[in-house]
Amino acid sequence: WNPSLDVYTVSINDTNTLQNLTSNLVVSGNCKFPTVYDTGGAANQVTDTDNDEMDDQWEINHFGTITDKDGSGDHDGDGLSDLAEYICGTAPTNAADRLTLTITKSSNSAHLKYETVSAPTGLDRLYDLESRTSLTAGRWDPVNGETDIAGDDSEHVVTNALPQNAEFFRLKVRLQ
């Protein structure tokens, strides 16, 4: 089970540019952006009587029922499916509640920051930070020491030296 969502990538170089692969949005300056989601097979570890891959109790907490939503909708209109909101631990009824990776730069460092969210009982929400040097080609490589970061409702900050050339980052989150 792997929801299909846009992939957003940030380039850190002398212009600190955000580029969206699906619409070619380019923003300069410090950026916040949505990220990549994966369930990691979590559907088998929660109560999901309506088979929509979202935990029944989570649906009741946010929608009041389990029969009204199937995960494919976007209840709050923020561009993320309700299923993606479940995976990320964000509120599907609040468009302002989103998983974000914020990247700022100082004279010689890039600072990548994101909030981790704890998972429902019996699951783990894990984060992976990846990078590559080309926006459109090549393999995404894990940032050293930044894989399988457990969600614990805290801010996570990574500081890297500024690269000589462009470097693109993405943040992935999964439930397992």
NORRA-V890633 format. One line per field, one symbol per residue. phi: phi as a letter, one per 20 degrees, with the letter a starting at -180 (. if undefined). psi: psi as a letter, one per 40 degrees, with the letter a starting at -180 (. if undefined). burial: I if it has 9 or more other C-alpha atoms within 8 Angstrom, else O. A space follows every 50 residues. Layout:
phi=???
psi=???
burial=???
This chain:
phi=.bgecfddcdddbfdlddcefeclfccdofccbfcdcbelnfgfdcecfe ldmdggfffffednbdeeccnefcgemendfgffffffndefdcfeecfc ddcccdgccdddcbeecfeggncddddcdcbbecfdcnefdffgmcdlff fbmcedccdcffffdgcdcbddcbdb
psi=hgihiihhihhhaeeghhhhddefhhhiahiiiiaiihdffedeeihgde feehhdddddddeeieediedeigdefeehiddddddefiheehdegihi hhhiiadeihhhhihihiiiheihhiihhiiiehdeiiihiihhefifhh hffihhhhhiihidiihhiihiiii.
burial=OOIOOOIIIIIIIOOIIIIIIOOOOOOIOIIOIIIIIIIIOIIOOIOIOO OOOIIIOIIIOIOOOIOOIOIOOIOOOOOIIIIIIIIIIIIIOOIOOIII IIIIIOOOIIIIIIIIIIIOOOIIIIIIIIIIIIOOOOOOOIIOOIIOOI IOOOOOOOOOOIOOOIIIIIIIIIII
